[in-house]
C-alpha cells in the first residue's frame, strides 16, 4: 500500500446537518476538497458546520479536532467512519499493509472514542458510534488485514459500550453490509465486475440511508439502546 492509498482512508467525526446542531467534520488531508461540497450542502439546508482536515491516526490531531469542535458546541455525537478496505492474498500482505490498515480502521477508532469520552463523561451524556462492515464479523479471503482491524474496532466498541452505558453514554456499532453509493465505490465495482455491476440500483446503499440509521440510533431512549445494528439493501444476498 502506498502512502497515498493509506491517506485515502477517511476518518469522519460528524454531527448532524440540522439548524439546531453544529456539526464538525474531519477528513483526511487528501480529501480536503470534498469538505467544500459538504459544507455547502449543510449550509444550504440551514445548518452550520466547521470542517477541517486531519490525520485520524495521530493522537494530538484527533484530540485537537474534537476539543476545537467542543468549543463551537458541546460534543453530543461522535461518528467514526474509516475506509481501509483493501484485499491482498496473504503472501502479498506486507507488514506495512497490515500495520497501516490496523492504524486506520482500529487504532484511529480507539483514539476518536477515547477523546470523545474525555469530553462527554464530565457532562454525563453523549453518543459514540462506530462504523463497521461485513468484515467485522467474518474474515473473507484476501481480507486478513482489513477484517482483523474491523474485528478489533468492534471489540473496542463493545468494551466501551459496557463501560460507558451505565454512565449515560450510548456507544453503538453499525455494520454496513453493502457498498455505499459513492463515486469511488461505483468506480471500483465497475473495475472489478464491469458496467453491468451498476445495473441494479438496489445493491448499493445511498449515503442518506446510512445517515438515517445513525439518526435513529441518536434518537433512541436510554431505556432501549441498540449496541449493534446491521443494515443492508433489500437486494443484498446474505
C-alpha positions in Angstrom: 0.0 0.0 0.0 1.4 3.4 -1.0 1.4 6.4 1.3 -1.3 7.9 -1.0 -3.5 4.8 -0.6 -3.1 4.9 3.1 -4.1 8.5 3.3 -7.2 8.0 1.2 -8.9 6.3 4.1 -11.2 8.9 5.7 -12.0 9.4 9.3 -15.2 11.4 9.7 -16.4 12.6 13.0 -19.8 14.0 12.3 -22.6 16.0 13.7 -26.0 16.3 12.1 -27.0 18.8 9.4 -29.8 20.3 11.4 -30.4 24.0 12.1 -30.1 23.3 15.9 -26.9 21.4 15.6 -23.4 22.4 14.7 -21.6 19.5 13.0 -17.8 19.3 12.8 -16.3 17.0 10.2 -12.7 15.9 10.0 -11.4 14.4 6.7 -8.1 13.0 5.6 -5.9 15.8 4.1 -6.1 14.2 0.6 -9.9 14.6 0.7 -9.9 18.2 1.8 -11.6 19.3 -1.4 -14.5 17.1 -0.6 -15.3 19.1 2.5 -16.1 22.1 0.4 -19.1 20.4 -1.2 -20.2 19.1 2.2 -20.1 22.5 3.9 -22.1 24.0 1.0 -24.8 21.4 1.3 -25.1 21.7 5.1 -25.2 25.5 5.0 -27.7 25.4 2.1 -30.0 23.3 4.3 -29.9 26.0 7.1 -27.3 24.3 9.3 -23.8 25.4 10.3 -20.6 23.3 10.1 -17.0 23.5 11.0 -14.8 21.4 8.7 -11.1 20.7 8.6 -8.6 18.0 7.6 -6.6 15.8 10.0 -4.8 12.5 10.2 -7.0 10.4 12.4 -4.1 8.1 13.3 -2.3 10.9 15.2 -3.4 11.3 18.8 -2.6 15.0 19.0 -4.6 15.8 15.8 -7.7 13.9 16.9 -7.7 15.5 20.4 -7.2 19.0 18.9 -10.0 18.4 16.4 -12.5 17.2 19.0 -11.6 19.9 21.5 -12.0 22.5 18.8 -15.4 21.1 17.9 -16.4 21.1 21.5 -15.6 24.8 21.8 -18.0 25.5 18.9 -20.8 23.5 20.6 -20.7 20.8 23.3 -19.9 17.5 21.7 -23.0 15.3 21.7 -22.2 12.8 19.0 -19.0 11.3 17.6 -19.3 9.1 14.5 -16.2 7.3 13.4 -16.0 6.1 9.8 -12.9 4.9 8.2 -12.3 3.1 4.9 -9.1 1.0 4.8 -10.9 -1.7 2.8 -8.1 -3.5 0.9 -7.8 -7.0 -0.5 -4.5 -8.8 -0.7 -3.6 -12.5 -0.8 -1.9 -13.5 2.4 1.5 -13.8 0.9 1.1 -10.3 -0.6 0.0 -8.8 2.7 3.2 -7.0 3.8 3.8 -5.9 7.4 3.4 -2.3 6.2 -0.1 -3.0 4.8 -1.2 -4.9 7.9 0.0 -2.1 10.2 -1.4 0.7 8.2 -4.8 -0.9 7.8 -4.9 -1.5 11.6 -3.9 2.1 12.3 -6.7 3.4 10.1 -9.5 1.1 10.9 -8.9 0.2 14.6 -6.3 2.4 16.3 -7.9 5.6 14.9 -11.3 4.5 16.2 -9.9 3.9 19.6 -8.4 7.4 19.6 -11.7 9.0 18.5 -13.7 7.1 21.0 -11.3 7.8 23.9 -11.0 11.5 23.2 -14.8 11.8 22.7 -15.3 10.1 26.1 -13.0 12.6 27.7 -15.3 15.4 26.7 -18.6 13.6 27.3 -18.0 11.9 30.6 -17.9 15.1 32.7 -21.4 16.1 31.3 -22.8 12.7 32.0 -24.2 12.1 28.4 -23.1 11.5 24.8 -23.2 9.2 21.8 -20.2 7.5 20.2 -21.0 5.5 17.1 -18.5 3.3 15.1 -18.9 2.2 11.5 -18.3 -1.5 10.9 -18.5 -3.7 7.9 -19.2 -7.3 6.9 -15.5 -7.9 7.8 -16.3 -7.0 11.4 -18.0 -10.4 11.7 -16.0 -12.7 9.4 -12.7 -12.7 7.6 -13.1 -13.2 3.9 -10.4 -14.4 1.5 -7.8 -11.7 1.0 -9.1 -9.6 3.8 -6.8 -10.7 6.7 -5.6 -7.1 7.3 -9.0 -5.4 6.9 -11.0 -8.0 8.8 -8.6 -8.1 11.8 -8.7 -4.4 12.1 -12.5 -4.3 11.9 -12.7 -7.2 14.4 -10.6 -5.1 16.7 -12.7 -2.0 16.3 -15.8 -4.0 17.2 -14.1 -5.2 20.3 -13.2 -1.6 21.2 -16.9 -0.6 20.7 -18.1 -3.5 22.9 -15.8 -2.7 25.7 -16.7 1.0 25.6 -20.4 0.3 25.5 -20.2 -1.9 28.6 -18.2 0.6 30.5 -19.9 3.8 29.4 -23.5 2.7 29.1 -24.1 2.9 32.8 -22.7 6.4 32.6 -25.3 7.6 30.1 -23.1 7.5 27.1 -24.6 5.5 24.2 -21.9 3.5 22.3 -23.1 1.7 19.2 -21.6 -0.3 16.3 -23.2 0.0 12.9 -22.4 -2.8 10.4 -22.9 -1.8 6.8 -23.3 -5.0 4.8 -23.2 -3.4 1.4 -21.3 -0.9 -0.8 -22.4 2.7 -0.2 -23.4 4.5 -3.3 -20.5 6.9 -3.8 -18.5 7.7 -7.0 -15.4 5.8 -5.6 -17.5 2.7 -4.9 -19.1 2.8 -8.3 -15.8 3.1 -10.0 -14.3 0.3 -8.0 -17.3 -2.1 -8.7 -17.1 -1.3 -12.4 -13.3 -2.0 -12.5 -13.9 -5.4 -10.7 -17.0 -6.6 -12.3 -17.8 -4.4 -15.3 -20.5 -1.9 -16.0 -23.3 -4.5 -15.5 -22.4 -4.4 -11.8 -24.0 -1.0 -11.7 -27.2 -2.1 -13.4 -29.1 -3.0 -10.2 -29.6 0.1 -8.0 -30.8 -2.0 -5.1 -27.4 -3.3 -4.4 -25.9 0.0 -3.3 -26.9 1.9 -0.2 -27.5 5.7 -0.6 -25.4 7.7 2.0 -28.7 9.3 3.2 -30.0 5.8 4.2 -26.9 5.3 6.3 -27.3 8.7 7.9 -30.9 7.9 8.7 -29.8 4.8 10.6 -27.3 6.9 12.6 -30.1 9.4 13.3 -32.3 6.6 14.6 -29.6 5.5 17.0 -29.1 9.0 18.2 -32.8 9.4 19.0 -33.2 6.1 20.9 -34.2 6.5 24.6 -31.7 5.1 27.0 -34.3 2.5 28.2 -33.9 0.8 24.8 -30.4 1.4 23.4 -29.1 -0.6 20.5 -25.5 -1.7 20.6 -25.1 -3.3 17.2 -27.2 -2.5 14.1 -26.7 -4.3 10.8 -28.1 -2.6 7.7 -28.1 -3.8 4.1 -30.2 -3.1 0.9 -33.1 -5.5 0.4 -31.4 -6.7 -2.8 -28.2 -7.8 -1.0 -27.7 -11.5 -0.5 -26.6 -12.6 3.0 
